Amino acid sequence: MSLLRTRSKTVARLPTRRTSNYDQRRLGRYPVPSEDVVWWENRFQVPGGQWEHVVSPFQLKLWFDWAQKFPVRWYSRLSVWFWQWTYPAIIFYGGYFKCCYEVDQSIKAKFWY
């Protein structure tokens, strides 16, 4: 067995050293909260229990691809649909409501009490 291995075993067996009473003494006068108060105030700050919001490069790749193409995709869809569906629908509903308005006006002119 080498000396390095025996030395590491003796170092590992040494007890941990406590802070001396001299170094534990307070310097000056100040209020010290009790341990219960400290634990209660730090109840949300558990080490390792915090939430970390991390966005991976893969998520960024998917998000930016979708976010950049979304307006262009819908603009192209709506521009294709405009002359086939939207414009005829606007003309139809405009004429339909114009006819309904004229019928209401004639009814009010003749039969409204």
N, C-alpha and C positions, 0 to 999 in steps of 0.2 A: 504494500500500500504506500502510495506516495505521501510526501509531507503536505502537499497541497490539499489532498483529500482529508487527511486527519485534521488539518487546521480548519477546513470548512465545517467539519463535524463539531469541533469545539466551539466555533463561533455560533453555529446554529443552536447549540444547547444553552448559551448564555441567556439569562433572563433579561427582559427589557428593563431599561433603567427608568425609574420614576423621577419626576421633577422634584427637586428638593423643596422642603417647606419654606426655605428662605426665598426661593424664586416664585413660590406660589402666593406669597403675601401680596396684598394690594398696596399700590402706591397712591396715597392720598385717600380722600373720602368721596365716594360717589355711590349712587344707588345701584345695587345689583339685583336684577329680577330673579325670582325663584326659577328653578328648573322647569316647573310646570308651565309658567308663563312663557318661557322661551320656546318650549315644545308647542304650546298652543298657537303662538304667533307665527311659528314656522311650519304650521301643519300642512301647508300647500307646497312647501319647498323640500320635498323628499329628494335626496340625491339620486339621480337616475330616474326619477318619476316625472320629470317635466316633459311636456309635449314639445316635440321639435318638428317644425314644418319644413320638410325637405322635398324639393322637386327634382326628380332625377332627370338626366339628359334625355332619356327615352320619353318621359312625359312631356318635356319641353318640345321635343321633336314632333310628337303627336299634336300638341296643343297649337303650336305656331303654324303647323301645316293646315290644321282645321281653321284657325282664326284668320289666316291670310286668304284662304280660298273661299271662305264662307260668303263674303259680300259679292265676290266675282261670280260665284256659282249661282247665287240667287238673282243677281242682275241679268245674267245670261238666260236663266229660266224665265224670268218675268218679261224680258224683251222678246223672247221667242213666243211666249204665251200672249203677249199684248195684242198683236194683230189678229190672232186666231180666236181668243176668248175674251179678253178684257175690253177691247174696243167695241165689239158687237154687244157685249153685255151692257156697257155704258149707254150706247145708243138705244138699245131695247128698253132699259129701265127709264131712261129719259123720256122716251116717247110714251111709255106706259103710264108714268106718273103725270105727264102732261095731259094725257087723255082723262085720267082720273080727276085731275084738277078741273078740267073743263066741264066734266059731268057734274061735279060738285057745285061749280058755279052756276050751271044752268038749273040744277035742282033748287039751289038757294034763291035764284032769281024768280022762279015760278011758284014754288010750293013752300017757301019758308015763311012761317007765321011770325 
